[in-house]
Amino acid sequence: MKDIFRSVWIWSCEHILYYPIIINHSLIHNHYNVGGERIPYLVIPQKFYGNVGERTIEVAFAKSFLARYVGKKVLEVGNVMSGYTKIDLTNHLVLDKYEKGANIINKDIIDLKDVKKYDAILSVSTMEHVGYDETPRTKGKAIEALRKMMRALKPHGEMLVTVPIGHNPEIDQMLRSNSLKFNEVHFLKRISALNSWAETSGEDALSKAYGGKYPAANAVAFLIYRAP
């Protein structure tokens, strides 16, 4: 009987609970705000239901960021964008230690050369795993990786990094102090079971536990750095 109940519950999660999210984003309020910019939620195909959460805002904001760099040299750290949206790979290089695919370089981010060659660098929900979700765990690796990414930008190049709050304590501490001197830091929190998000203060966002009231991230940070 327990197995039957479990099967029904899993089917419900996959086929019924997903639809209010689509309705929520497409009919009720289909945009969210970041720093005065109105961004449409990304409606994610059902096969990605387990990652619906923060991806609806992270990937959408990243698409808006990439739109400014069409035809420019872009580095994506962590192979995320191609899983949710169509990417022009002409000038879009991906650095990912584990995943295989077109235009993907399998290299550790910490081995990135300090060459000022990229117009834009993008990383979506990847940096919190660097050094933290690896064996052995390496203290300070994520922060050093972010510094390397900053140094890899061309003069006046731009970097966007999105991270969930509460996953990696070192990332959270960096956010509290802004020790890396990002030009812009935007915090958003999840405010409903229908996956609605709203801007909030850093103090409020950093009080949200990962996997707390809602599954996965309950708050995220969008970090923007502009090279001098």
Protein Blocks (a to p, Z undefined) as FASTA:
>chain_A
ZZmmmmmmmmmmmmmmmmmmmmmmmmmmmcdceehiacddddddfklmmmmmmmmmmmmm
mmmmmmmmgoiacddehjfklmmbccdfklmccddfkbgcehiacddfklpccbdfbfbd
cdehkllmgoklpccddehklmmmmmmmmmmpcehiacdddddehklmmlmmmmmnomno
pabdcddddfbfnopacdddfklmmmpcghilbgcjfbdcddddddZZ
